[in-house]
Each structure stands twice: as C-alpha cells, then as structure tokens.
C-alpha cells in the first residue's frame, strides 16, 4: 500500500502549463466537435438560436447528451448561450460555416491551430 505521508511538498510551477492541458484536453474536445459536426448542429443553429430542448428534438438526441454537448462547445467558445438559447459566435458563422465540414477538415483546422500555438506562444 502506498504511504501518502511521504509526500511532504509539491514543486512550485515555474512556467505556464496551458499547452500541456490544452493538448491533454484536446483528446476530449475534438470528438465533441466532430459529433457536433456530424449531427448538423452548426447549420441548425445558423438558422436560429435554440434551446437545448429544441436542439435535442430537432437533431434526435437525448436531452442529457445534448446538454453535455452544448455545454462543452460553449465552454470552448464554439457556442454562446444567452437567455437559455445557444447561438453561433461570429467565428463559427464566418469560418466554419463557409467550409463544407468533414471530420478531416475539422482535424486539419485544429492541427493548424495547435501548431500555431506551439510555434508562436
């Protein structure tokens, strides 16, 4: 059995660990983005803002899964929630909807962003 009392101190971080966390969390974020693309969430919300209930009904998704999907996408900045309705931010309207989204295209977009961040930040 591990002796937890041996740990007496933690090293103080000397640099920003955001890159490591972004990389780690991207393995969870990317599948969420591809699911949103595959079920047609972005074109649906481009027509009009919608509640989680409206999204679930229109896209034939379970309520809990829809809330999780929308919550993650909103926390990442892919959606904005205002007065209980989810909207597309300008970045999605101007960038994602002008391209025919496929998993490969989304993957390339994310890879380019990660490469830019690691090279220029």
C-alpha positions as CSV (number, residue, x, y, z in Angstrom):
1,X,0.0,0.0,0.0
2,X,1.2,3.5,-0.9
3,X,2.3,5.7,2.0
4,X,0.7,9.1,1.4
5,X,2.6,10.7,4.3
6,X,5.8,10.5,2.4
7,X,4.7,13.4,0.2
8,X,5.7,16.5,2.1
9,X,5.8,19.2,-0.6
10,X,5.0,19.9,-4.1
11,X,7.3,21.7,-6.6
12,X,6.3,25.2,-7.5
13,X,5.5,25.6,-11.1
14,X,7.8,27.9,-12.9
15,X,6.0,28.2,-16.2
16,X,2.5,28.2,-17.7
17,X,1.2,24.6,-18.2
18,X,-1.6,25.6,-20.5
19,X,-0.1,23.9,-23.5
20,X,0.0,20.6,-21.7
21,X,-3.5,20.9,-20.5
22,X,-4.8,22.1,-23.9
23,X,-3.1,19.1,-25.6
24,X,-4.5,16.7,-22.9
25,X,-8.0,18.0,-23.1
26,X,-8.0,18.2,-26.9
27,X,-8.4,14.4,-26.9
28,X,-11.8,15.0,-25.3
29,X,-12.7,18.2,-27.1
30,X,-12.0,17.1,-30.7
31,X,-14.6,14.2,-30.5
32,X,-17.1,16.6,-29.2
33,X,-16.6,19.0,-32.1
34,X,-16.8,16.1,-34.6
35,X,-20.1,14.9,-33.1
36,X,-21.5,18.4,-33.3
37,X,-20.5,18.5,-37.0
38,X,-21.8,15.0,-37.8
39,X,-25.2,15.7,-36.3
40,X,-25.6,19.0,-38.1
41,X,-25.5,21.3,-35.0
42,X,-23.8,24.3,-36.6
43,X,-26.1,24.6,-39.7
44,X,-29.1,24.1,-37.4
45,X,-28.0,26.9,-35.0
46,X,-27.1,29.1,-38.0
47,X,-30.8,29.2,-38.9
48,X,-31.9,30.5,-35.5
49,X,-30.7,30.3,-31.8
50,X,-32.2,27.4,-30.0
51,X,-32.6,25.9,-26.5
52,X,-31.1,22.6,-25.5
53,X,-34.5,21.1,-25.7
54,X,-35.0,22.4,-29.3
55,X,-31.6,21.0,-30.3
56,X,-32.3,17.6,-28.8
57,X,-35.7,17.4,-30.6
58,X,-34.5,18.6,-34.0
59,X,-31.3,16.5,-34.1
60,X,-32.9,13.4,-32.4
61,X,-30.5,13.5,-29.5
62,X,-31.1,12.6,-25.8
63,X,-31.6,15.6,-23.5
64,X,-28.7,14.8,-21.2
65,X,-26.3,14.2,-24.1
66,X,-27.4,17.4,-25.8
67,X,-26.8,19.4,-22.6
68,X,-23.3,17.9,-22.3
69,X,-22.5,18.6,-26.0
70,X,-23.7,22.2,-25.9
71,X,-22.0,22.8,-22.5
72,X,-18.6,21.7,-23.8
73,X,-18.9,23.6,-27.0
74,X,-20.0,26.7,-25.2
75,X,-17.1,26.4,-22.7
76,X,-14.7,26.1,-25.7
77,X,-16.1,29.2,-27.4
78,X,-17.8,27.4,-30.3
79,X,-21.3,28.4,-29.0
80,X,-22.6,31.3,-26.9
81,X,-25.5,30.9,-24.5
82,X,-27.8,33.9,-24.0
83,X,-31.3,33.8,-22.3
84,X,-31.3,30.0,-22.4
85,X,-30.7,29.8,-26.2
86,X,-27.5,28.8,-27.9
87,X,-26.1,31.0,-30.7
88,X,-23.2,30.7,-33.1
89,X,-20.5,33.2,-32.4
90,X,-19.2,35.2,-35.4
91,X,-16.1,33.0,-35.6
92,X,-18.3,30.0,-36.4
93,X,-20.5,31.9,-38.8
94,X,-17.6,33.3,-40.7
95,X,-15.2,30.4,-40.6
96,X,-16.8,27.0,-40.0
97,X,-20.0,27.5,-42.0
98,X,-18.2,28.7,-45.1
99,X,-16.4,25.4,-45.4
100,X,-18.0,22.0,-46.0
101,X,-17.2,20.5,-42.7
102,X,-16.0,17.0,-42.6
103,X,-14.0,15.3,-39.9
104,X,-10.9,15.6,-42.0
105,X,-11.4,19.4,-42.5
106,X,-12.0,19.9,-38.8
107,X,-9.0,17.9,-37.9
108,X,-6.8,19.9,-40.2
109,X,-8.1,23.2,-38.7
110,X,-7.4,22.0,-35.2
111,X,-3.9,20.7,-36.1
112,X,-3.1,24.1,-37.7
113,X,-4.2,25.9,-34.6
114,X,-2.2,23.7,-32.3
115,X,0.9,24.0,-34.5
116,X,0.5,27.8,-34.5
117,X,0.1,27.9,-30.7
118,X,3.2,25.8,-30.1
119,X,5.3,27.8,-32.5
120,X,4.1,31.3,-31.6
121,X,3.1,31.3,-28.0
